[in-house]
Amino acid sequence: MKITNYQALILLEMEETKADKGIWRPDLAEQLSSYTTTVFDNLIKLQKKKLVDKYEFNNGLQGRNRILWFATMLGKKAIQIIQEGMK
């Protein structure tokens, strides 16, 4: 399975922020200094590869649910491989 450098950067940023409970897409885009649409496109590609997953929650107010993204177990293994390759 191949991932791009940008997708690897997203996974590493998720690991760096300790996003066990998930990270919100605008926060991730801000940390990467990138557009939210670019981040979203790459998150969808990573989701298709089963490296990340999402869940949504509602705080009881009107409006859309907040969607948080997190690395799956396979994604965490990919993060370890990327980090070992960087050494």
N, C-alpha and C positions, 0 to 999 in steps of 0.2 A: 504494500500500500504506500503510495507516494503522497506526500503533503508538500505544499509550497513553503517557502521561507516565511511568508507572511502568516500562514496558518500555524507554523511552528512558533512564531513570535506571539501569536494569540494564546497558544497553549502555555508558553513560558510565563506570560503575563498573568494568566489565571493561577499558575502555581505560585508566582511571586507574591500575589495579593492574598494568598491563603484563602481562596474562594471555595471553601468546602461547602458553605451554604449557598454558594452561587454569587455571580456578579451580574450587575445590571448592564445592559449593552451600552447606554450612554457613558457610564463610568469607565467601561473598558475602552471605548473610543477615545475618551479624554486622556486616559493613561497612555494610549498608543499614538496620540496626536493624529488621529485619522477620522474620517467621516463615519457616521454610524451605519450608513448604507453599505460601505465597504466591509465593515466589521460584520454586519449581518449576513452579507453574501458568503463570507468565509466561514461564519459559524454554521450556516446551513450546510455547506460542503463538509465541514467537520462532523456535523450531526449525521449526515448520510454515511460517513465512514465509522460511525458509532464511537467517536472520540470525545464528543461532548453531548450533553443532553440539556433539556430545559424543563423548568417547571414554573407554574404561574401561581400567584396568590393574590387575594383581594383583601384590602385592609378594611372592608366594610363600607367604603364610601362609593359614591357614583364614579363612573369612569372605567377605563380599561384596567384589566388586571396587569400587575407588574410581572414581567417575565425575567427570571433569573437563569443564567447559564452556568453550568458546572462541568468539570471534566469527569468522565466515566472512569471505571477501573482500567479499561483499555487505554483511555486517554492519559491516565496517570503513568502507565507503563511507557507510553510514547514519550511523555515528558522526561522520564528517567533516561531513556535512550538518547534523546536530544541533548540532555545535560552531560551525559557521558561522552558524546561525540564532540562537545565543545571544549572538553578538557585537553 
